[in-house]
Amino acid sequence: HIDVRSPYTVKVEVLDNPDLNEPNDTTPTDIPLMAMGAAQVGTVQGALATENDVDKFTFTAPAGRKIIYLHLTAPALTPAPPLRASYVLLDPSGTQVSEGVVRAGANAVDLATARLSTAGKYTVVVKGYLGPNEPGPVPGDLREKYTLEVKLFDDLDTQEPNDSFMSPKVVAMGVG
């Protein structure tokens, strides 16, 4: 039977997943860190291409006082993707130490944090954000390609330890 008053076409296209790190939803992809000047730097690209996509990455912070700088970026897209990107940074014990979520209505992704590290393997989880009152699932978008950059710097604060009221740094001061 043919309905000549309401014709329609169904088109199906099978595309490759643009995320070369898959499958990394449960087993993380390691981010190798390379010396670059005074920092150790590692960069990976990924995509939140499929429904409820979760991308996990790990990197190792060496012993000593280091500062972790984490930067997640993705270009603005038109039309805007149907998801808000987010990340969570977990320390070597699995405790969340930082998170970032693209604000509602924003188009481009530009999330960053800086944290003092302890030695060990850190995990970064990148995924679409689902708010507390938002129904799931989180849609994917083949265009939502991101860059995750990790940098480790030496902590140059020579006044340590002075992070609490119990361990202040005593400094002589003159009048005037």
C-alpha positions as CSV (number, residue, x, y, z in Angstrom):
1,H,0.0,0.0,0.0
2,I,1.2,3.5,-0.9
3,D,0.1,6.7,0.7
4,V,0.6,9.3,-2.1
5,R,-0.6,12.2,0.1
6,S,2.2,11.7,2.9
7,P,5.3,10.4,1.2
8,Y,8.4,10.1,3.3
9,T,12.0,8.8,3.1
10,V,14.0,7.0,5.7
11,K,17.8,7.3,5.4
12,V,20.3,5.3,7.5
13,E,24.0,6.1,7.6
14,V,26.6,4.1,9.5
15,L,29.6,6.2,10.6
16,D,32.8,5.3,12.4
17,N,33.1,6.6,16.0
18,P,35.5,9.5,15.8
19,D,36.9,8.7,19.2
20,L,40.1,6.8,18.7
21,N,40.4,6.0,22.4
22,E,37.4,3.7,22.5
23,P,36.7,1.5,24.3
24,N,37.7,3.6,27.3
25,D,34.4,3.7,29.2
26,T,35.7,1.4,31.9
27,T,39.4,0.8,31.2
28,P,41.2,4.2,31.0
29,T,43.5,5.4,28.3
30,D,46.9,6.4,29.6
31,I,48.0,10.0,28.9
32,P,51.8,9.8,28.4
33,L,53.6,12.9,29.8
34,M,56.6,14.3,28.0
35,A,59.1,16.9,29.2
36,M,58.4,20.3,27.7
37,G,60.5,23.0,29.2
38,A,59.9,23.1,33.0
39,A,56.7,21.1,32.7
40,Q,55.6,17.6,31.8
41,V,52.8,17.8,29.2
42,G,50.3,15.2,27.8
43,T,47.5,15.8,25.3
44,V,44.7,13.5,24.0
45,Q,41.7,14.0,21.8
46,G,38.4,12.4,22.3
47,A,34.7,12.6,21.3
48,L,31.4,12.3,23.2
49,A,29.9,10.7,20.1
50,T,27.5,8.1,21.5
51,E,24.6,8.1,24.0
52,N,25.9,8.1,27.7
53,D,29.5,8.1,26.4
54,V,32.1,8.1,29.2
55,D,35.8,8.6,28.5
56,K,38.4,7.8,31.2
57,F,42.0,8.7,31.1
58,T,44.9,8.3,33.5
59,F,48.2,10.0,34.1
60,T,50.9,9.5,36.7
61,A,52.2,12.3,38.9
62,P,55.7,11.8,40.3
63,A,56.8,12.3,43.9
64,G,57.5,15.9,45.0
65,R,55.3,19.0,45.2
66,K,53.8,19.3,41.7
67,I,50.9,21.3,40.4
68,I,48.5,19.6,38.0
69,Y,46.9,21.9,35.4
70,L,44.0,20.2,33.6
71,H,42.4,21.9,30.5
72,L,39.4,20.5,28.6
73,T,38.5,22.4,25.4
74,A,36.2,21.9,22.4
75,P,35.2,24.4,19.7
76,A,31.9,26.1,19.4
77,L,29.5,24.2,17.1
78,T,26.5,25.4,15.1
79,P,24.0,24.2,15.9
80,A,25.0,23.6,19.6
81,P,25.5,20.0,20.6
82,P,22.6,18.4,22.6
83,L,24.9,17.8,25.6
84,R,27.0,19.7,28.2
85,A,30.5,18.4,28.5
86,S,32.0,17.8,32.0
87,Y,35.0,16.3,33.7
88,V,35.9,14.9,37.1
89,L,39.5,14.6,38.4
90,L,40.1,11.7,40.8
91,D,43.3,11.5,42.9
92,P,45.3,8.2,43.4
93,S,42.9,7.1,46.2
94,G,39.8,7.6,43.9
95,T,38.7,10.7,45.8
96,Q,37.2,13.5,43.6
97,V,39.4,16.6,43.8
98,S,38.0,18.7,41.0
99,E,35.1,18.9,38.5
100,G,33.9,21.2,35.8
101,V,30.7,21.5,33.8
102,V,30.0,23.6,30.8
103,R,27.4,26.2,31.8
104,A,23.9,26.0,30.4
105,G,23.6,27.8,27.2
106,A,27.4,27.8,26.4
107,N,28.4,26.4,23.1
108,A,32.2,26.0,23.3
109,V,34.0,23.9,26.0
110,D,36.7,25.6,28.0
111,L,37.1,24.1,31.5
112,A,40.3,24.2,33.6
113,T,41.7,23.5,37.1
114,A,45.0,23.6,38.9
115,R,45.6,21.3,41.9
116,L,48.5,20.4,44.1
117,S,49.3,16.8,43.5
118,T,50.5,13.8,45.5
119,A,52.5,11.0,43.8
120,G,50.4,8.4,42.0
121,K,48.0,7.7,39.2
122,Y,45.2,10.2,38.6
123,T,42.0,9.5,36.6
124,V,40.1,12.0,34.5
125,V,36.5,11.2,33.5
126,V,35.0,13.1,30.6
127,K,31.3,12.8,29.9
128,G,28.1,14.6,29.1
129,Y,26.6,16.3,32.1
130,L,23.2,15.2,33.5
131,G,21.8,17.6,36.1
132,P,20.0,16.4,39.2
133,N,16.5,17.0,37.7
134,E,17.4,16.2,34.1
135,P,16.0,12.9,32.7
136,G,18.6,10.6,31.0
137,P,20.0,9.4,28.8
138,V,22.7,11.9,27.8
139,P,22.7,12.2,24.0
140,G,26.0,11.9,22.0
141,D,27.1,14.0,19.1
142,L,29.7,13.0,16.5
143,R,30.8,16.6,16.3
144,E,31.6,16.9,20.0
145,K,35.4,16.4,19.7
146,Y,37.5,17.6,22.6
147,T,41.1,18.1,23.6
148,L,42.2,17.2,27.1
149,E,45.6,18.7,28.1
150,V,47.5,17.8,31.3
151,K,50.5,19.7,32.5
152,L,52.6,19.1,35.6
153,F,54.7,21.9,37.0
154,D,57.0,22.1,40.0
155,D,55.5,24.0,42.9
156,L,57.6,27.1,43.1
157,D,56.1,28.3,46.4
158,T,59.2,28.6,48.6
159,Q,57.1,29.6,51.6
160,E,55.8,26.1,52.3
161,P,54.6,24.7,54.6
162,N,52.1,27.6,55.3
163,D,48.8,26.2,54.1
164,S,47.0,26.3,57.5
165,F,46.6,28.7,60.5
166,M,48.7,26.2,62.5
167,S,51.7,26.5,60.3
168,P,52.2,30.2,59.3
169,K,55.4,31.5,57.8
170,V,57.0,34.0,60.2
171,V,58.2,37.1,58.3
172,A,60.1,40.0,60.0
173,M,58.4,43.3,59.1
174,G,59.6,46.8,59.8
175,V,57.7,49.9,60.6
176,G,56.9,52.3,57.7
